Amino acid sequence: MIEDLITKGAAATGLPADKVRLALAGALGLLEKHAANDRLADLYAAVPGAEALARSPDAQVKPAGGLFGGLMRSAGGVSGAAMSDAMGMLDKAQKAGVGKAQLKTLLKVAEDHIKAATGRDLLRETVASVPGVGGLIGG
């Protein structure tokens, strides 16, 4: 259940639950938009509440702006759009007070939580299916 993951994430990162929820919503929103549908369906089935969080207003992120963000979106095709959205998600999390180290810790907590529930590295598989981003985040 997503609430269990939020509680574990808050304990591991030292962040309040609302900031963990925001970070997870942003990450799930990125997956909702760019991950392979079959992997996403498996992830949602494994973590009740994840689909609703992925489609919540907190999951909405603006793609990276500026010249670099625009170039990535237009010249990079599908992987450029995913990378621009990932940068936008990271920016939103950082503005909310969630740092890169805390995001990394949260990713590990989520991987462990989902692996314990499913017996497979489903989160890593789902992240790896995101064009251009999967190898960077999932590596």
N, C-alpha and C positions, 0 to 999 in steps of 0.2 A: 504494500500500500504506500502511496506517495507520502502520506503523513509520517510513516515510519522512517522513510528515507530523509525527510526534512529534519526530523528529530535527531537522527544519527549524524546528518550533515552539520547541524548546529553544534552538537557536542564535539565533533572532530575539528571544526574550524574556529569555534569560539564566537561565531556570528549569531545574531538573533534569528529566530525562525523565519521572520518576514524577509530578511535579506537572503537567506538560503532559498526560500520559496521563489524569490525574484530571480536569483541566479539559475535555479533549476528550470523555471519557466522560460527564461531566455534560451537556455541550451536545448530544451525540448522543442521550443518554437523553431529553432534552427533545424533540428532534425525533422520536424513536421514538414517544413518547407522543402528540404533538400535530400533527405535520406530515402533509401529504397523502400518502397511500400511494404514489401513482405517482411523486412526486418523491423520496420516501424510497427506493423501489426503485432508481431511477436512481442516486441517491447511493451506495447500498451496492454497486451493480454497478461504479461508477467507482472506489471506494476499498476494495479488499479488506481485510477486517479491521474495517471500520467497524461493520458490523452486530453482530459479536460484542462489540465494545467498547460499543456502545449498549445491549446486553442484559446487560452485566457488572454485578457488584455495585457497582462504582465509579460506574455510571451512575444509580443510585438516589438520588433526592433527596427530602427531605421538603418539602412545600409550605410557603410562608411561613406562619409562625405568628402568633399574636396576633390581636387584634381586626381589624386591617386585612387580614391574610391570610385570615381567616375570612369577612369581608365580601366580599372579591374572589371567593373560591371560590363562595360561595352566591348572591350577587347578580349576579355577572358572567357566569354561564353558562360556555360553553366558553372564551371568551376570558379570563374571570376565572380559571378554573382554570389555563390556560396561563400567565398572568401570575404567578399565585401560585407555580407550579412554577419559572418563570424566576427569580423572586426567591429561591426556595429554593436553586436551582443556584448563583446568584451568592453567596449566603451561604456555601454549602459550599466554593466555590472560595476565597473570601476567608479563611475559617478555615484552609484548607490552605496559605495563603501566596501565593495567586495573586490579584493586584490587578486592578482594572478596566482599567488601562492595559495590563497584560500580556494580559488576555482580548481586548482590542481588537486588539492586535498579533497574537495567535494567530488571531483571526477572519480578519484580512487574509492571513496566511500560508496558512490553510486555503483561503480563496477562490482565491488565486493557484495553489495546488497543484492544486486540483480543476479550475480553469479550464484549466490547462496540460494536464491529463489528458483533459479532455472537449471542450474547445473552446467551452464555454458556461459561463455563470455559474450553475452548478447549485446550489452551496451557497446563494447568495442566493435563488434560486428556491425552494429547499426551506424556508429560513427564512421567506421571505415567505408561505408557505402556513400558517404557525402563526397561528391566530386571536388577534388582539389583541396579539401579541408581534412578529410578522413585521415590521411597519412600524417598530417601535422598534429592533430589533436589526439588521435588514437595511438600514436607511436610511442 
